Amino acid sequence: MELLETFMDRVVEDPRIGPLHVSLFTALLYLSCRQGGNAVAVSARVLKPLAKIRGDGPYHRSMRQLHAYGYLTYLPSFDRRIPSKVILHSGGRDQSV
């Protein structure tokens, strides 16, 4: 729950974050709770329906942006058989807006 509170406190002040980012991060938090930890094994096939994102482009763009803005660390696998890894940040690396 702390990750959600910290995330929401930050996004209120961050004009770069839109609904897709919030939806994607919320879906990642859900998987984090189910998998037990801040490091999450994810695949677009599982994550896109949870986040209500249809297209590959918006999904990958939002994931890359959340990574670039310091909300998470995204380690893509580039192999459909191997899940990507995401590490959720409680405080974030990039605090600048």
C-alpha positions in Angstrom: 0.0 0.0 0.0 2.9 2.3 0.7 4.0 2.1 -3.0 0.5 3.2 -4.1 0.5 6.1 -1.7 4.0 7.3 -2.7 3.1 6.9 -6.4 -0.1 8.8 -6.2 1.6 11.6 -4.1 4.2 11.9 -6.9 1.9 11.8 -9.9 -0.3 14.6 -8.6 2.6 16.9 -9.1 4.0 15.3 -12.3 2.4 16.7 -15.5 4.1 14.0 -17.6 1.9 11.2 -16.1 -1.4 10.4 -17.7 -4.2 7.8 -17.3 -2.3 5.0 -19.1 0.7 5.4 -16.7 -1.6 5.3 -13.7 -3.4 2.2 -15.0 -0.2 0.4 -15.9 1.4 1.2 -12.5 -1.7 0.0 -10.7 -1.7 -3.3 -12.6 2.0 -3.7 -11.7 1.1 -3.1 -8.0 -1.5 -5.8 -8.3 1.0 -8.3 -9.7 3.5 -7.2 -7.1 1.0 -8.1 -4.3 0.3 -11.4 -5.9 4.0 -12.3 -6.5 5.1 -10.9 -3.2 7.7 -8.2 -3.6 8.7 -5.1 -5.5 10.3 -7.1 -8.3 7.7 -8.4 -10.7 8.0 -10.9 -13.6 5.6 -9.5 -16.3 4.5 -10.1 -19.8 2.6 -7.8 -22.0 0.0 -10.6 -22.6 -0.9 -10.6 -18.9 -0.3 -7.0 -18.1 -2.2 -5.2 -20.9 -5.6 -6.6 -20.0 -5.1 -5.8 -16.4 -4.2 -2.2 -17.2 -7.0 -2.0 -19.9 -4.4 -1.2 -22.6 -5.2 -2.6 -26.0 -2.2 -1.7 -28.2 1.4 -2.7 -28.0 2.6 0.9 -28.8 0.8 2.6 -25.9 1.9 -0.3 -23.5 5.6 -0.1 -24.4 5.7 3.7 -24.5 4.1 4.0 -21.1 6.4 1.3 -19.6 9.5 3.0 -21.1 8.3 6.4 -19.8 7.6 5.2 -16.3 11.2 3.8 -16.4 12.7 7.0 -17.7 10.8 9.1 -15.1 12.1 6.9 -12.2 8.9 5.3 -11.1 10.2 1.8 -11.9 13.1 -0.1 -13.4 12.0 -2.0 -16.6 14.2 -4.8 -17.8 12.7 -6.2 -21.0 13.5 -9.7 -22.0 12.8 -9.4 -25.8 11.8 -13.1 -25.8 8.1 -13.9 -25.6 8.9 -17.1 -23.7 10.8 -15.2 -20.9 8.9 -12.6 -18.8 10.4 -9.1 -18.5 11.3 -7.9 -15.0 10.0 -4.7 -13.4 11.2 -3.3 -10.1 8.8 -0.8 -8.5 10.4 2.2 -6.7 9.0 3.5 -3.5 10.7 6.9 -3.6 11.7 7.0 -7.3 15.1 7.9 -8.7 14.2 11.0 -10.7 12.3 13.4 -8.5 12.4 16.2 -11.0 9.3 17.2 -12.8 
